[in-house]
Amino acid sequence: MLKQVFGKVWNKGVYGCGGSRIRACYYVPTSGFHNAQVHCAPRSFFGVEDFVDDNNSRPYTYQKEKKSKNPQKHVSFKQRTIAYLEPFTLDVFISKRFVSASITHRVTCKQVAVAGTNSKDIKAALKSRCDIPACIAIGQILADRAREADVYTASYTPRDRDKFEGKIRAVVQSLIDSGIDVKIYLD
């Protein structure tokens, strides 16, 4: 209601002595909170006005810069050159329903050979898509496709949650038996 009264006074003005029209003005102090800047910030979700600073940023929403913990960390020669000395990596993914494996070039990030039990030609030939015989078949097919692309060596590092046993070992062992030299890095 106060807003409407001030709006009417501002638009119509006030008639002073002698019938002359006096224009109302609002006084905004120049020294005070936020240097007398009027902020029309929306109310917060919690019903409390948020503190708005000069660049209109909300409190506690500062983005942290992503910095390494040790900026002068020495990167060894092996870490810098391993991608070029052993350019092909083996990636094996096994879910509850299917198995897939691929050989990727580290430097260009391109997949050289891919095999999976979801593809139509392999799906028809297998009884189950996620058992040990399916893993052995995927390893043999991947080895054939890798040889067509002139890849005879690869390196394999299991993911953090994977253990090198069972189905993963069957895929890697069938690759080795089919003529692909796989170097396995276990931590």
C-alpha positions in Angstrom: 0.0 0.0 0.0 2.9 2.3 0.8 4.2 1.6 -2.7 1.0 2.7 -4.3 0.9 6.0 -2.3 4.5 6.8 -3.3 3.7 5.9 -6.9 0.7 8.4 -7.0 2.8 11.1 -5.3 5.6 10.6 -7.8 3.3 10.6 -10.9 0.9 13.4 -9.9 3.1 15.5 -7.8 2.0 17.7 -4.8 0.5 21.1 -5.2 2.3 23.6 -2.9 1.4 27.2 -1.9 0.2 29.3 -4.8 -1.0 26.4 -6.9 2.4 25.6 -8.3 3.1 21.9 -8.7 5.9 20.5 -6.7 7.6 17.3 -7.9 8.3 14.8 -5.1 11.8 13.2 -4.9 13.2 10.4 -2.9 16.4 10.8 -1.0 18.8 7.9 -1.1 21.8 8.3 1.2 25.2 8.2 -0.5 27.1 6.7 2.3 25.8 3.5 3.6 25.4 -0.2 2.9 26.6 -1.1 -0.7 27.4 2.6 -1.5 23.7 3.4 -2.0 23.2 0.9 -4.8 19.7 -0.3 -5.0 19.6 -4.0 -5.7 16.4 -5.7 -6.9 17.5 -9.2 -6.0 14.8 -11.9 -5.9 14.0 -13.3 -2.5 15.8 -16.5 -1.6 14.2 -19.9 -1.3 14.3 -19.9 2.4 12.4 -16.5 2.8 15.5 -14.6 4.0 17.1 -11.9 1.9 20.5 -12.9 0.7 23.4 -10.6 1.0 24.2 -9.3 -2.5 27.6 -7.8 -3.1 28.8 -5.4 -5.7 29.1 -7.9 -8.5 25.6 -9.5 -7.8 27.0 -12.9 -6.7 25.3 -15.0 -4.1 27.0 -15.9 -0.9 28.8 -19.2 -0.5 28.6 -20.1 -4.2 32.2 -19.3 -5.0 33.7 -21.7 -7.5 37.0 -23.1 -6.4 39.8 -23.0 -9.0 41.0 -26.5 -9.9 44.6 -26.6 -9.0 46.9 -29.5 -8.6 48.0 -30.3 -5.1 51.6 -29.9 -6.1 52.1 -27.5 -9.0 55.8 -28.2 -9.3 55.3 -32.0 -9.5 57.9 -33.7 -11.6 56.6 -35.8 -14.4 59.0 -38.6 -15.2 60.3 -39.5 -18.6 58.4 -42.8 -18.5 55.1 -41.0 -17.8 55.7 -38.7 -20.7 56.8 -41.3 -23.2 54.7 -44.4 -22.3 51.9 -43.4 -24.6 54.3 -43.4 -27.6 56.2 -46.5 -26.6 53.1 -48.6 -26.0 50.5 -46.8 -28.1 47.7 -49.4 -28.0 45.6 -50.2 -24.9 43.1 -52.9 -24.3 39.8 -52.0 -22.7 37.4 -54.7 -21.4 33.9 -54.0 -20.2 31.8 -56.7 -18.7 28.2 -56.1 -17.5 25.5 -58.5 -16.4 24.1 -58.8 -19.9 27.0 -58.4 -22.3 30.8 -58.3 -22.9 32.7 -55.8 -25.0 36.4 -55.2 -25.6 38.3 -52.7 -27.7 41.9 -51.7 -28.6 42.5 -48.0 -28.6 45.4 -45.9 -29.8 46.5 -43.8 -26.9 47.8 -40.7 -28.8 45.0 -40.3 -31.3 42.3 -41.8 -29.1 40.9 -43.8 -32.0 39.5 -47.3 -31.6 41.5 -49.7 -33.8 39.5 -52.9 -33.2 36.2 -53.4 -31.4 34.3 -56.6 -30.5 31.2 -57.1 -28.3 28.4 -59.6 -27.7 25.8 -57.0 -28.7 26.8 -57.0 -32.4 24.4 -59.0 -34.6 26.9 -61.4 -36.1 28.2 -62.5 -32.6 24.8 -62.4 -30.9 23.4 -65.1 -33.2 26.4 -67.5 -32.7 26.5 -67.5 -28.9 24.2 -69.2 -26.4 24.8 -66.7 -23.7 26.2 -63.2 -24.1 28.0 -62.9 -20.7 29.5 -66.3 -19.8 33.1 -67.5 -20.1 32.8 -69.0 -23.7 31.4 -65.6 -24.8 34.5 -63.9 -23.3 36.8 -66.3 -25.1 35.0 -65.7 -28.4 35.2 -62.0 -28.0 39.0 -62.3 -27.4 39.5 -64.3 -30.5 37.4 -62.0 -32.7 39.2 -58.9 -31.3 42.5 -60.5 -32.0 41.5 -61.2 -35.7 40.3 -57.6 -36.1 43.5 -56.2 -34.5 45.7 -58.3 -36.8 43.8 -56.8 -39.8 44.7 -53.3 -38.5 48.4 -54.3 -38.0 48.3 -54.2 -34.3 50.2 -57.0 -32.6 50.9 -55.6 -29.1 48.7 -53.9 -26.5 48.9 -53.0 -22.9 46.1 -53.7 -20.3 45.5 -52.0 -16.9 42.4 -53.2 -15.1 40.0 -50.6 -13.8 40.0 -49.8 -10.1 36.9 -51.9 -9.4 38.0 -54.9 -11.6 40.0 -57.8 -10.5 42.1 -59.7 -13.0 40.2 -63.0 -12.8 37.3 -64.8 -14.3 35.8 -63.3 -17.4 38.3 -60.5 -17.8 41.2 -63.0 -17.6 39.4 -65.1 -20.2 39.2 -62.2 -22.7 42.9 -61.3 -22.2 44.1 -64.9 -22.3 42.2 -65.6 -25.5 43.9 -62.5 -27.0 47.3 -63.8 -26.0 46.5 -67.3 -27.3 45.4 -65.8 -30.7 48.7 -64.0 -31.2 48.4 -60.6 -29.7 51.1 -59.7 -27.2 49.3 -58.2 -24.2 51.4 -56.5 -21.5 49.4 -56.5 -18.2 50.0 -53.9 -15.5 48.7 -54.9 -12.1 49.1 -52.4 -9.3 
